[in-house]
Amino acid sequence: MGLFSSSTPANLQPFQPPLGVNLNYAVPQPTTLVLKERAFTFSGDDFQVRDAAGVTVCRVEGKAIGFGDKKNFKDTNGNQLFQLRTKLIAIKKTFVATDPSDKEIFVVKKKMALMGSKMVATFTNASDGREIELVCRGNIIDKQCTVTVGDDERPVATISRQVMNMREIFTDNQTYFVTVAPNVDLVLMAALAVCFDECEHEGN
């Protein structure tokens, strides 16, 4: 299998025009990304985002996103795509991504939810200039999240946690799978998974 190739649920249909902030990562085939939980939450380790075939999609460097710390999302050549950081002064937890020129390119805000968790991501779509709002609804217990476009509930991606095996029980090392619809920015979806995990660990 080639770069980014994998399979995703049939209800994740292709987006036209493509959706995201960097269309170089909006590929025409469905994709599953694999992220190790320990890498992006508490340990602060650098890590790689890979597809299900083991091919690197991007690299992430920096400390865990707590207390205003930052993470740098880079391409496979080490060029920075954007920096993701927590906003220090905010009523609800907020993440801000800026490009290398320090221009804000997307914002993710935690919202009130009666059950589970909710985040809203906003950005200007690179393909057509529209203002896009993605709603991320999570299940705290199962560590699952569905990403949809605004209120129309069209699925963009799903984030799910691998069921623990014995090795994970002893190492506290679990895996997230991010299944992404065709023509959707993969790195943006990986960043949403990082934000989701941070919010889940923080609690409501």
ChimeraX commands (.cxc) that place a marker at each C-alpha (Angstrom):
marker #1 position 0.00,0.00,0.00 radius 0.5
marker #1 position 1.19,3.49,-0.80 radius 0.5
marker #1 position 1.34,6.69,1.17 radius 0.5
marker #1 position -1.82,7.36,3.20 radius 0.5
marker #1 position -3.61,4.31,1.80 radius 0.5
marker #1 position -5.99,2.45,4.10 radius 0.5
marker #1 position -9.69,1.87,4.60 radius 0.5
marker #1 position -12.35,3.81,6.51 radius 0.5
marker #1 position -16.07,3.36,7.15 radius 0.5
marker #1 position -18.33,3.65,4.12 radius 0.5
marker #1 position -20.23,6.64,5.56 radius 0.5
marker #1 position -17.11,8.82,5.29 radius 0.5
marker #1 position -17.79,10.07,1.78 radius 0.5
marker #1 position -15.39,12.26,-0.28 radius 0.5
marker #1 position -15.59,16.02,0.22 radius 0.5
marker #1 position -15.83,18.27,-2.81 radius 0.5
marker #1 position -14.38,20.84,-2.68 radius 0.5
marker #1 position -11.64,19.49,-0.39 radius 0.5
marker #1 position -11.76,20.42,3.29 radius 0.5
marker #1 position -8.91,21.75,5.39 radius 0.5
marker #1 position -6.15,24.32,5.89 radius 0.5
marker #1 position -3.45,22.50,3.88 radius 0.5
marker #1 position -4.76,20.76,0.77 radius 0.5
marker #1 position -1.45,18.94,0.23 radius 0.5
marker #1 position -2.75,16.60,2.93 radius 0.5
marker #1 position -6.28,16.27,1.55 radius 0.5
marker #1 position -5.82,13.03,-0.38 radius 0.5
marker #1 position -8.49,11.37,-2.59 radius 0.5
marker #1 position -8.59,8.03,-0.81 radius 0.5
marker #1 position -9.95,7.24,2.66 radius 0.5
marker #1 position -7.28,7.13,5.35 radius 0.5
marker #1 position -6.66,5.85,8.86 radius 0.5
marker #1 position -4.08,7.65,11.00 radius 0.5
marker #1 position -2.43,5.96,13.98 radius 0.5
marker #1 position -1.37,7.98,17.05 radius 0.5
marker #1 position 0.13,6.67,20.26 radius 0.5
marker #1 position -1.55,8.26,23.28 radius 0.5
marker #1 position 1.55,8.44,25.47 radius 0.5
marker #1 position 3.38,10.53,22.89 radius 0.5
marker #1 position 1.15,13.55,22.83 radius 0.5
marker #1 position -0.41,13.88,26.26 radius 0.5
marker #1 position 1.80,13.68,29.35 radius 0.5
marker #1 position 5.27,12.57,28.30 radius 0.5
marker #1 position 5.95,15.44,25.92 radius 0.5
marker #1 position 7.89,13.18,23.57 radius 0.5
marker #1 position 8.33,14.00,19.90 radius 0.5
marker #1 position 6.38,11.58,17.75 radius 0.5
marker #1 position 5.29,10.75,14.22 radius 0.5
marker #1 position 1.77,10.49,12.82 radius 0.5
marker #1 position 1.58,7.48,10.53 radius 0.5
marker #1 position -1.06,5.94,8.33 radius 0.5
marker #1 position -2.25,2.37,8.80 radius 0.5
marker #1 position 0.47,1.14,6.43 radius 0.5
marker #1 position 3.16,2.66,8.67 radius 0.5
marker #1 position 4.01,5.55,6.34 radius 0.5
marker #1 position 4.79,8.85,8.11 radius 0.5
marker #1 position 2.28,11.62,7.40 radius 0.5
marker #1 position 3.83,14.32,9.60 radius 0.5
marker #1 position 6.05,14.82,12.63 radius 0.5
marker #1 position 5.15,16.51,15.91 radius 0.5
marker #1 position 7.72,18.10,18.20 radius 0.5
marker #1 position 7.42,19.76,21.57 radius 0.5
marker #1 position 6.19,19.31,25.09 radius 0.5
marker #1 position 2.67,18.24,26.04 radius 0.5
marker #1 position 0.05,20.92,25.47 radius 0.5
marker #1 position -0.49,21.79,29.11 radius 0.5
marker #1 position 0.03,25.19,30.72 radius 0.5
marker #1 position 0.61,27.02,27.45 radius 0.5
marker #1 position 3.20,24.64,26.06 radius 0.5
marker #1 position 3.37,24.16,22.32 radius 0.5
marker #1 position 3.57,21.47,19.69 radius 0.5
marker #1 position 5.09,21.97,16.26 radius 0.5
marker #1 position 3.53,20.00,13.41 radius 0.5
marker #1 position 6.10,19.47,10.64 radius 0.5
marker #1 position 6.22,17.72,7.29 radius 0.5
marker #1 position 8.48,14.72,6.74 radius 0.5
marker #1 position 11.33,17.04,5.69 radius 0.5
marker #1 position 11.19,18.99,8.94 radius 0.5
marker #1 position 9.41,22.06,7.54 radius 0.5
marker #1 position 6.93,23.54,9.99 radius 0.5
marker #1 position 3.27,23.35,8.99 radius 0.5
marker #1 position 1.83,25.02,12.09 radius 0.5
marker #1 position 2.31,25.42,15.82 radius 0.5
marker #1 position -0.46,24.30,18.16 radius 0.5
marker #1 position -0.66,25.86,21.62 radius 0.5
marker #1 position -3.12,26.35,24.45 radius 0.5
marker #1 position -4.51,29.81,24.99 radius 0.5
marker #1 position -3.60,30.82,28.55 radius 0.5
marker #1 position -6.47,33.26,29.12 radius 0.5
marker #1 position -9.70,31.54,28.17 radius 0.5
marker #1 position -12.88,30.56,30.03 radius 0.5
marker #1 position -12.95,27.12,28.40 radius 0.5
marker #1 position -9.88,25.31,27.14 radius 0.5
marker #1 position -8.84,26.75,23.77 radius 0.5
marker #1 position -6.17,25.66,21.28 radius 0.5
marker #1 position -4.76,28.01,18.65 radius 0.5
marker #1 position -2.75,27.00,15.58 radius 0.5
marker #1 position -0.48,29.48,13.80 radius 0.5
marker #1 position 1.54,29.14,10.60 radius 0.5
marker #1 position 5.30,29.90,10.38 radius 0.5
marker #1 position 4.51,33.62,9.89 radius 0.5
marker #1 position 2.49,33.54,13.16 radius 0.5
marker #1 position -0.83,33.89,11.33 radius 0.5
marker #1 position -3.74,32.15,13.05 radius 0.5
marker #1 position -5.05,29.35,10.84 radius 0.5
marker #1 position -7.47,27.46,13.09 radius 0.5
marker #1 position -8.91,27.52,16.60 radius 0.5
marker #1 position -10.32,24.67,18.66 radius 0.5
marker #1 position -12.53,25.47,21.66 radius 0.5
marker #1 position -13.92,23.16,24.29 radius 0.5
marker #1 position -17.68,23.65,24.76 radius 0.5
marker #1 position -20.22,22.80,27.41 radius 0.5
marker #1 position -21.92,19.42,26.92 radius 0.5
marker #1 position -24.61,17.72,28.97 radius 0.5
marker #1 position -23.12,14.31,28.26 radius 0.5
marker #1 position -19.67,13.40,26.98 radius 0.5
marker #1 position -17.46,16.18,25.62 radius 0.5
marker #1 position -17.64,18.71,22.81 radius 0.5
marker #1 position -15.12,20.79,20.88 radius 0.5
marker #1 position -15.63,23.20,17.98 radius 0.5
marker #1 position -12.89,23.88,15.42 radius 0.5
marker #1 position -13.09,26.89,13.11 radius 0.5
marker #1 position -10.97,27.75,10.07 radius 0.5
marker #1 position -11.06,29.25,6.58 radius 0.5
marker #1 position -11.28,26.46,4.03 radius 0.5
marker #1 position -8.23,26.56,1.75 radius 0.5
marker #1 position -10.12,25.30,-1.30 radius 0.5
marker #1 position -12.93,27.86,-1.48 radius 0.5
marker #1 position -12.45,30.47,1.25 radius 0.5
marker #1 position -15.53,29.46,3.24 radius 0.5
marker #1 position -15.58,29.72,7.01 radius 0.5
marker #1 position -15.91,26.16,8.29 radius 0.5
marker #1 position -17.02,24.95,11.71 radius 0.5
marker #1 position -16.30,21.36,12.70 radius 0.5
marker #1 position -18.09,19.91,15.71 radius 0.5
marker #1 position -16.29,17.17,17.66 radius 0.5
marker #1 position -18.46,15.16,20.05 radius 0.5
marker #1 position -16.72,12.72,22.35 radius 0.5
marker #1 position -17.55,9.84,24.64 radius 0.5
marker #1 position -15.48,10.15,27.82 radius 0.5
marker #1 position -15.74,6.51,28.85 radius 0.5
marker #1 position -14.99,4.91,25.48 radius 0.5
marker #1 position -12.57,7.65,24.35 radius 0.5
marker #1 position -14.34,8.03,21.01 radius 0.5
marker #1 position -15.10,11.16,19.03 radius 0.5
marker #1 position -17.06,11.96,15.89 radius 0.5
marker #1 position -16.11,15.01,13.79 radius 0.5
marker #1 position -18.89,16.53,11.68 radius 0.5
marker #1 position -19.36,19.68,9.58 radius 0.5
marker #1 position -21.34,22.13,11.71 radius 0.5
marker #1 position -24.97,21.24,12.29 radius 0.5
marker #1 position -25.49,19.20,9.12 radius 0.5
marker #1 position -23.84,16.25,10.89 radius 0.5
marker #1 position -22.02,15.10,7.77 radius 0.5
marker #1 position -19.15,12.96,9.12 radius 0.5
marker #1 position -15.61,14.16,8.46 radius 0.5
marker #1 position -13.64,11.79,10.69 radius 0.5
marker #1 position -13.90,9.50,13.68 radius 0.5
marker #1 position -11.41,9.21,16.53 radius 0.5
marker #1 position -11.40,5.95,18.46 radius 0.5
marker #1 position -9.20,4.37,21.07 radius 0.5
marker #1 position -7.88,0.85,20.67 radius 0.5
marker #1 position -9.25,-1.60,23.22 radius 0.5
marker #1 position -6.51,-2.22,25.78 radius 0.5
marker #1 position -4.46,-5.37,25.53 radius 0.5
marker #1 position -2.24,-6.66,28.34 radius 0.5
marker #1 position 0.81,-4.80,27.09 radius 0.5
marker #1 position -1.06,-1.50,27.17 radius 0.5
marker #1 position -2.40,-2.16,30.66 radius 0.5
marker #1 position 1.15,-2.40,32.02 radius 0.5
marker #1 position 2.68,0.40,29.93 radius 0.5
marker #1 position -0.24,2.89,29.89 radius 0.5
marker #1 position 0.35,3.10,26.17 radius 0.5
marker #1 position -2.84,3.18,24.15 radius 0.5
marker #1 position -3.46,3.88,20.50 radius 0.5
marker #1 position -5.85,6.26,18.76 radius 0.5
marker #1 position -7.12,5.55,15.27 radius 0.5
marker #1 position -8.30,8.59,13.31 radius 0.5
marker #1 position -10.36,7.55,10.30 radius 0.5
marker #1 position -10.62,10.38,7.77 radius 0.5
marker #1 position -12.90,10.93,4.78 radius 0.5
marker #1 position -11.33,11.42,1.31 radius 0.5
marker #1 position -10.29,15.00,0.44 radius 0.5
marker #1 position -9.98,16.06,4.09 radius 0.5
marker #1 position -6.79,17.56,5.56 radius 0.5
marker #1 position -5.11,14.70,7.44 radius 0.5
marker #1 position -2.81,16.85,9.57 radius 0.5
marker #1 position -5.73,18.99,10.71 radius 0.5
marker #1 position -7.53,15.81,11.81 radius 0.5
marker #1 position -4.42,14.64,13.68 radius 0.5
marker #1 position -4.32,17.98,15.51 radius 0.5
marker #1 position -7.98,17.56,16.49 radius 0.5
marker #1 position -7.14,14.15,17.94 radius 0.5
marker #1 position -4.41,15.74,20.09 radius 0.5
marker #1 position -6.86,18.40,21.31 radius 0.5
marker #1 position -9.50,15.75,22.01 radius 0.5
marker #1 position -7.12,13.69,24.10 radius 0.5
marker #1 position -5.98,16.73,26.08 radius 0.5
marker #1 position -9.58,17.71,26.84 radius 0.5
marker #1 position -10.47,14.16,27.84 radius 0.5
marker #1 position -7.59,13.99,30.31 radius 0.5
marker #1 position -8.51,17.37,31.73 radius 0.5
marker #1 position -12.11,16.23,32.33 radius 0.5
marker #1 position -15.25,18.31,32.05 radius 0.5
marker link #1:1,2 radius 0.2
marker link #1:2,3 radius 0.2
marker link #1:3,4 radius 0.2
marker link #1:4,5 radius 0.2
marker link #1:5,6 radius 0.2
marker link #1:6,7 radius 0.2
marker link #1:7,8 radius 0.2
marker link #1:8,9 radius 0.2
marker link #1:9,10 radius 0.2
marker link #1:10,11 radius 0.2
marker link #1:11,12 radius 0.2
marker link #1:12,13 radius 0.2
marker link #1:13,14 radius 0.2
marker link #1:14,15 radius 0.2
marker link #1:15,16 radius 0.2
marker link #1:16,17 radius 0.2
marker link #1:17,18 radius 0.2
marker link #1:18,19 radius 0.2
marker link #1:19,20 radius 0.2
marker link #1:20,21 radius 0.2
marker link #1:21,22 radius 0.2
marker link #1:22,23 radius 0.2
marker link #1:23,24 radius 0.2
marker link #1:24,25 radius 0.2
marker link #1:25,26 radius 0.2
marker link #1:26,27 radius 0.2
marker link #1:27,28 radius 0.2
marker link #1:28,29 radius 0.2
marker link #1:29,30 radius 0.2
marker link #1:30,31 radius 0.2
marker link #1:31,32 radius 0.2
marker link #1:32,33 radius 0.2
marker link #1:33,34 radius 0.2
marker link #1:34,35 radius 0.2
marker link #1:35,36 radius 0.2
marker link #1:36,37 radius 0.2
marker link #1:37,38 radius 0.2
marker link #1:38,39 radius 0.2
marker link #1:39,40 radius 0.2
marker link #1:40,41 radius 0.2
marker link #1:41,42 radius 0.2
marker link #1:42,43 radius 0.2
marker link #1:43,44 radius 0.2
marker link #1:44,45 radius 0.2
marker link #1:45,46 radius 0.2
marker link #1:46,47 radius 0.2
marker link #1:47,48 radius 0.2
marker link #1:48,49 radius 0.2
marker link #1:49,50 radius 0.2
marker link #1:50,51 radius 0.2
marker link #1:51,52 radius 0.2
marker link #1:52,53 radius 0.2
marker link #1:53,54 radius 0.2
marker link #1:54,55 radius 0.2
marker link #1:55,56 radius 0.2
marker link #1:56,57 radius 0.2
marker link #1:57,58 radius 0.2
marker link #1:58,59 radius 0.2
marker link #1:59,60 radius 0.2
marker link #1:60,61 radius 0.2
marker link #1:61,62 radius 0.2
marker link #1:62,63 radius 0.2
marker link #1:63,64 radius 0.2
marker link #1:64,65 radius 0.2
marker link #1:65,66 radius 0.2
marker link #1:66,67 radius 0.2
marker link #1:67,68 radius 0.2
marker link #1:68,69 radius 0.2
marker link #1:69,70 radius 0.2
marker link #1:70,71 radius 0.2
marker link #1:71,72 radius 0.2
marker link #1:72,73 radius 0.2
marker link #1:73,74 radius 0.2
marker link #1:74,75 radius 0.2
marker link #1:75,76 radius 0.2
marker link #1:76,77 radius 0.2
marker link #1:77,78 radius 0.2
marker link #1:78,79 radius 0.2
marker link #1:79,80 radius 0.2
marker link #1:80,81 radius 0.2
marker link #1:81,82 radius 0.2
marker link #1:82,83 radius 0.2
marker link #1:83,84 radius 0.2
marker link #1:84,85 radius 0.2
marker link #1:85,86 radius 0.2
marker link #1:86,87 radius 0.2
marker link #1:87,88 radius 0.2
marker link #1:88,89 radius 0.2
marker link #1:89,90 radius 0.2
marker link #1:90,91 radius 0.2
marker link #1:91,92 radius 0.2
marker link #1:92,93 radius 0.2
marker link #1:93,94 radius 0.2
marker link #1:94,95 radius 0.2
marker link #1:95,96 radius 0.2
marker link #1:96,97 radius 0.2
marker link #1:97,98 radius 0.2
marker link #1:98,99 radius 0.2
marker link #1:99,100 radius 0.2
marker link #1:100,101 radius 0.2
marker link #1:101,102 radius 0.2
marker link #1:102,103 radius 0.2
marker link #1:103,104 radius 0.2
marker link #1:104,105 radius 0.2
marker link #1:105,106 radius 0.2
marker link #1:106,107 radius 0.2
marker link #1:107,108 radius 0.2
marker link #1:108,109 radius 0.2
marker link #1:109,110 radius 0.2
marker link #1:110,111 radius 0.2
marker link #1:111,112 radius 0.2
marker link #1:112,113 radius 0.2
marker link #1:113,114 radius 0.2
marker link #1:114,115 radius 0.2
marker link #1:115,116 radius 0.2
marker link #1:116,117 radius 0.2
marker link #1:117,118 radius 0.2
marker link #1:118,119 radius 0.2
marker link #1:119,120 radius 0.2
marker link #1:120,121 radius 0.2
marker link #1:121,122 radius 0.2
marker link #1:122,123 radius 0.2
marker link #1:123,124 radius 0.2
marker link #1:124,125 radius 0.2
marker link #1:125,126 radius 0.2
marker link #1:126,127 radius 0.2
marker link #1:127,128 radius 0.2
marker link #1:128,129 radius 0.2
marker link #1:129,130 radius 0.2
marker link #1:130,131 radius 0.2
marker link #1:131,132 radius 0.2
marker link #1:132,133 radius 0.2
marker link #1:133,134 radius 0.2
marker link #1:134,135 radius 0.2
marker link #1:135,136 radius 0.2
marker link #1:136,137 radius 0.2
marker link #1:137,138 radius 0.2
marker link #1:138,139 radius 0.2
marker link #1:139,140 radius 0.2
marker link #1:140,141 radius 0.2
marker link #1:141,142 radius 0.2
marker link #1:142,143 radius 0.2
marker link #1:143,144 radius 0.2
marker link #1:144,145 radius 0.2
marker link #1:145,146 radius 0.2
marker link #1:146,147 radius 0.2
marker link #1:147,148 radius 0.2
marker link #1:148,149 radius 0.2
marker link #1:149,150 radius 0.2
marker link #1:150,151 radius 0.2
marker link #1:151,152 radius 0.2
marker link #1:152,153 radius 0.2
marker link #1:153,154 radius 0.2
marker link #1:154,155 radius 0.2
marker link #1:155,156 radius 0.2
marker link #1:156,157 radius 0.2
marker link #1:157,158 radius 0.2
marker link #1:158,159 radius 0.2
marker link #1:159,160 radius 0.2
marker link #1:160,161 radius 0.2
marker link #1:161,162 radius 0.2
marker link #1:162,163 radius 0.2
marker link #1:163,164 radius 0.2
marker link #1:164,165 radius 0.2
marker link #1:165,166 radius 0.2
marker link #1:166,167 radius 0.2
marker link #1:167,168 radius 0.2
marker link #1:168,169 radius 0.2
marker link #1:169,170 radius 0.2
marker link #1:170,171 radius 0.2
marker link #1:171,172 radius 0.2
marker link #1:172,173 radius 0.2
marker link #1:173,174 radius 0.2
marker link #1:174,175 radius 0.2
marker link #1:175,176 radius 0.2
marker link #1:176,177 radius 0.2
marker link #1:177,178 radius 0.2
marker link #1:178,179 radius 0.2
marker link #1:179,180 radius 0.2
marker link #1:180,181 radius 0.2
marker link #1:181,182 radius 0.2
marker link #1:182,183 radius 0.2
marker link #1:183,184 radius 0.2
marker link #1:184,185 radius 0.2
marker link #1:185,186 radius 0.2
marker link #1:186,187 radius 0.2
marker link #1:187,188 radius 0.2
marker link #1:188,189 radius 0.2
marker link #1:189,190 radius 0.2
marker link #1:190,191 radius 0.2
marker link #1:191,192 radius 0.2
marker link #1:192,193 radius 0.2
marker link #1:193,194 radius 0.2
marker link #1:194,195 radius 0.2
marker link #1:195,196 radius 0.2
marker link #1:196,197 radius 0.2
marker link #1:197,198 radius 0.2
marker link #1:198,199 radius 0.2
marker link #1:199,200 radius 0.2
marker link #1:200,201 radius 0.2
marker link #1:201,202 radius 0.2
marker link #1:202,203 radius 0.2
marker link #1:203,204 radius 0.2
view
